[in-house]
Amino acid sequence: MTTHKQNGEHGISGRLEAAVSAMRSIDVAAKPDYLNRLAPPAIHRPVLTSLWRSRAAKFAGSTIAALALVSLFLANRGGVTSSAFAQAAERVKVTKTLKALVDVDGQRGRLFVSGTRSRFEGDGVVVVADSKSGLEVMFQSSSKLAYRLPRRAISQALDFYAIFRDLSKIVSKPIAEHTDAAGRRYPGAKGQAVVKIAPNAEWKIDAEVWSDPKNGLPVRLTFRAADAGAVLVDRIEFDPMLDDSLFNMAIPPDYVVAGITPDQLRAALSAEEGARLIMKPGVGVGEVKFGMTRDQIVGILGEPEFTLHKVYLNYPSMGLQFVLQGPEGNETLGLIIANPWDAASLTRRDFPGETSKGIRIGSSVQQVHDAYGKPDPAHPGDKAPPDGPHIARYGKQSLMFGFVDGKVAQIVMSR
Amino acid sequence: MQVQPANQMQVVLRDQGHLAWGLIVRILGDDGDDAADCYQQSFYELASRQARVNDIRHAGSLWKRIAAARAIDTIRRRISDRERTRLAGDIQVVTDPKTGPAAQAQESELLDAFRAALATIPEVQASAFLLTQVDDLSNQDAAQVLGVSVNHLGVLLHRARVALRTRLESHNPVKEHRP
């Protein structure tokens, strides 16, 4: 290898090595102190999930659907008379409460159900819902934030005990029995079924169920659906004593309510106003430019409809979120998100504007490729289910598109 | 007791932050606002991924990988800004390293050229090269966070070296635009 020469001339093979050596020897001073106080983005998450796939709701919804499947299995197990099927189903129907441990792709939690009310406790998250009222509240303990989740097509607020309605035939066959920690043994079976979990939503599920031979009630089940991943519901107990306080939806005094309710949304922009919201990579959206301060943004758009952590400026009525970045006290606009999907932003309108190349919410994957070319290679961790959301990055333009069901569902620009 | 995700990230921030910072500063060549932005942006991206996969085992290496990619994006933007400035009539003065200033400035020129070259090769090659050659990440760790096999990492490194050597040989020594 050519050595580095004192007079500055580098051999061809030596230039790269000299450059690497020079870069390695750069003295690095300590980073500014404010960078030691970064908080993980409890709110900001430029990662796509469908509205009803937000983590806690998906988790709990999967669990509820799994328990609904139990009814189908009980009603259709081969070799048992129809009267026995009906009796087994009736046994479940007359129970009024249940509790269980759940595990969704390694994320664990506890589920409590009492009539139409349910409570799901996950990792730092608690979701309380009532299918009768349609109300649903999520509490995030790490940030002391509470979210009033809007009424959704599929939510945790499913009336579990009302799901025993349409019984479909499923094919089932015996599998190895399950033995619990106390040594009790439970026979099992597996099968497939189509579970209707909402008026317009069905899941095709592969399931395994183990039941208590004494009372015919399920004690453990696993299922896998295309949209829900692998779910384990274990230690199911029917009719435990559950305190009413578990289902209290009152916001604790030390919590802050994040986001807004639908009635608080401002009037939608006119077509003309929406058309002025052009997203230009590296520049900004409309009159709002990267590098602007909060005051400058407010001077253009007015006060945010809500602000989180002082740096997330939210305008859900126009589907926009602005993220300020930089030294504390001197933050400037560094990130623009059209159609943010964090929990606080579930109540919002779609972004009415478009990019400078005509891509808007609802544009197709092909339209994006035609406008911006082939996206950058995917990063590790960008994997998505075949029919799920995926992300297309255009690093050179500091631009990212998120897709759901083949349509643009989010646009992110960074400076 | 299982550590809550938010606490896990605080541990990563405390224990790995200076390593990610060092890599960013070396790639960018300064520790100003751009470096701070890269640091924050890469940390947030890491936290978002960790929240999805809940696997903290390679957090430090993954942070470096993300940081390297964001830093390269910044270099591209700087070069693009410089191009826009030049097109607008702002003449950039370049120096001939053979007859110009002392070795220290020549090293600066070389580093500028190196950064510019990194910005022109595929990001995965640039990241592979930076992680293993500038940051001393092991091939196994680098392959892990890049999502490739160790064998393919070798291919990426080879391609990066060939491309970078070619570009350094023929580079037009135009400075990056520094705000």
Chai-1 contact restraints between the chains, C-beta under 6 A:
chainA,res_idxA,chainB,res_idxB,connection_type,confidence,min_distance_angstrom,max_distance_angstrom,comment,restraint_id
A,G8,B,A103,contact,1.0,0.0,6.0,A-B,restraint_1
A,G8,B,Q106,contact,1.0,0.0,6.0,A-B,restraint_2
A,I12,B,E169,contact,1.0,0.0,6.0,A-B,restraint_3
A,R15,B,L168,contact,1.0,0.0,6.0,A-B,restraint_4
A,L16,B,L164,contact,1.0,0.0,6.0,A-B,restraint_5
A,L16,B,R165,contact,1.0,0.0,6.0,A-B,restraint_6
A,L16,B,L168,contact,1.0,0.0,6.0,A-B,restraint_7
A,A19,B,L110,contact,1.0,0.0,6.0,A-B,restraint_8
A,A19,B,F114,contact,1.0,0.0,6.0,A-B,restraint_9
A,V20,B,Q133,contact,1.0,0.0,6.0,A-B,restraint_10
A,A22,B,E107,contact,1.0,0.0,6.0,A-B,restraint_11
A,A22,B,L111,contact,1.0,0.0,6.0,A-B,restraint_12
A,M23,B,R26,contact,1.0,0.0,6.0,A-B,restraint_13
A,M23,B,V134,contact,1.0,0.0,6.0,A-B,restraint_14
A,R24,B,V134,contact,1.0,0.0,6.0,A-B,restraint_15
A,I26,B,R26,contact,1.0,0.0,6.0,A-B,restraint_16
A,V28,B,G22,contact,1.0,0.0,6.0,A-B,restraint_17
A,V28,B,V25,contact,1.0,0.0,6.0,A-B,restraint_18
A,A29,B,D31,contact,1.0,0.0,6.0,A-B,restraint_19
A,K31,B,W21,contact,1.0,0.0,6.0,A-B,restraint_20
A,L35,B,Y39,contact,1.0,0.0,6.0,A-B,restraint_21
A,L38,B,F43,contact,1.0,0.0,6.0,A-B,restraint_22
A,P40,B,A6,contact,1.0,0.0,6.0,A-B,restraint_23
A,P40,B,M9,contact,1.0,0.0,6.0,A-B,restraint_24
A,P40,B,A47,contact,1.0,0.0,6.0,A-B,restraint_25
A,P41,B,Y44,contact,1.0,0.0,6.0,A-B,restraint_26
A,P41,B,A47,contact,1.0,0.0,6.0,A-B,restraint_27
A,R45,B,S48,contact,1.0,0.0,6.0,A-B,restraint_28
A,V47,B,S48,contact,1.0,0.0,6.0,A-B,restraint_29
A,G124,B,Q4,contact,1.0,0.0,6.0,A-B,restraint_30
A,S142,B,A6,contact,1.0,0.0,6.0,A-B,restraint_31
A,Q325,B,D37,contact,1.0,0.0,6.0,A-B,restraint_32
A,Q325,B,Q40,contact,1.0,0.0,6.0,A-B,restraint_33
A,P377,B,V124,contact,1.0,0.0,6.0,A-B,restraint_34
A,P380,B,G147,contact,1.0,0.0,6.0,A-B,restraint_35
A,G381,B,R49,contact,1.0,0.0,6.0,A-B,restraint_36
A,G395,B,D73,contact,1.0,0.0,6.0,A-B,restraint_37
A,K396,B,R76,contact,1.0,0.0,6.0,A-B,restraint_38
